[in-house]
Amino acid sequence: MDPDPLPNLFLLALEPSISVSSIALISFILVALLFLSAVLAGSEVAFFSLNADQRISLRESELGSEKKVSQLLDKPQQLLATLLIAINFINIIFITLANYLTSMVLGQQSMETLLVTLFLLFGVTFIITFFGELIPKVWAQQNNLNFARYSAPLISFLNFVFAPLSKALLGISGLIEKRVKKKSYTLTSQELNQALEITTDENTSDREKDILRGILNFGNISVKSVMQARRDIVAFDTSMNFHELMDLINKNGYSRVPVYNETIDKIEGILYIKDLLKHIDQDEKFDWLPLLHSPFFVPENKKIDDLLYDFQEKRVHMAVIVNEYGETEGLVTMEDIIEEIVGEINDEFDEVEADYKKIGDNIYVFEAKTSLNDFCRVFEIEASYFEKAKGESETLAGLIIELFGRIPSAGEEIEFEDFTFKVQSVDTRRIKKVRVTQRVSADQDDSQN
């Protein structure tokens, strides 16, 4: 009996007939694992890059594969956990088998050499990254719907297999998240405003306080609150000849004006008046439409801090506000956004018109078209003061109509919180002027005095 059988067994394992078949089998398994890793990596991109329209289409589809995609997306956290677990699991098996295959081909002793170690480190890393991550993710990004549809059965199976592990990991993640939330402290806009009042002293001017309040409330203001309403938009029709256009430009004095075709809901572009300067001597037949710049459309619920970033990125100064039906609601300019921080900006061409006039102690007369945002700024109250009553309206007139439930007649009045609103003038379609009386407590009155 051989006292040391291990060397004989090792030599037996390296016999050509056995080693070739083993190498072929392991190589096939490695290719299959690399393919699975690529499918899973591509699926991660494909599933989470589907847009809202594609998700609606999948939800309404009768195809089984598309229903599976929709069902998987209903639990995005579990889907992501399953994909990450499966990708890591497959990659670990791939690395282990690659190491074993190398030891079979080169021998156990050669595994100790630096060259072989470096080959395994960089070679396997390159193969997994390039073929198992980069290429499938690029392809999946360009064909996300098809990729998600074809990989959905495999992902559904893995979702079932790894469900216990993924749920356990999500549970641990939830516990950690709750602990972090308990330790963190978030300040509301109201608390920040109160902190501002406490920390500012007599050396801080009212102007500085207004700017600081504007900065604090900046991220909570929607473009609908600061836009120039549809009825006040100055716009030009594409059918105008050049002389008619120049005449209107001289009368209005704006530097940028939207241009529409037939109706204000069909804005074709924005005309920059500076582009007309070198054509000022042209006759009335001059074709000025090629000078238009592409319009920038934004939804009415967009926040002005996001819009300011878009203005900077796209290098534009005007946005057309549209509603859910694509109809034009108003215009917002860079100046409108900046005014929310620094206050009203007037140049030599602006007609300075006060939106309100103080006629007594805590008694004012407001233009009904005044935005609620500006109204709150006058009385130094929170922008959300009328949130419960204003509905979808953003102007003083809209608030009053919401409070009455109809268009009131002149002389009617209504109360809300500390304010009494009395309609002073109105026509058949809109409110024009409103008398506002603010009730002030004795403590507030003493502080004002």
Secondary structure as UniProt FT lines:
FT   HELIX           6..13
FT   HELIX           16..48
FT   HELIX           52..60
FT   HELIX           64..73
FT   HELIX           76..106
FT   HELIX           109..112
FT   HELIX           114..118
FT   HELIX           119..123
FT   HELIX           124..129
FT   HELIX           130..134
FT   HELIX           135..142
FT   HELIX           144..161
FT   HELIX           163..183
FT   HELIX           189..199
FT   TURN            202..203
FT   HELIX           206..217
FT   HELIX           218..220
FT   HELIX           223..226
FT   STRAND          228..229
FT   HELIX           230..232
FT   STRAND          236..237
FT   TURN            238..239
FT   HELIX           242..252
FT   STRAND          256..260
FT   TURN            264..265
FT   STRAND          267..272
FT   HELIX           273..279
FT   TURN            280..281
FT   TURN            284..285
FT   HELIX           289..291
FT   STRAND          297..299
FT   TURN            300..301
FT   HELIX           304..314
FT   STRAND          318..322
FT   TURN            324..325
FT   STRAND          328..333
FT   HELIX           334..342
FT   TURN            348..349
FT   STRAND          356..360
FT   TURN            361..362
FT   STRAND          363..367
FT   TURN            368..369
FT   HELIX           372..379
FT   TURN            383..386
FT   HELIX           387..390
FT   TURN            391..392
FT   HELIX           396..404
FT   TURN            410..411
FT   STRAND          413..416
FT   TURN            417..418
FT   STRAND          419..426
FT   STRAND          431..438
FT   HELIX           442..448
//
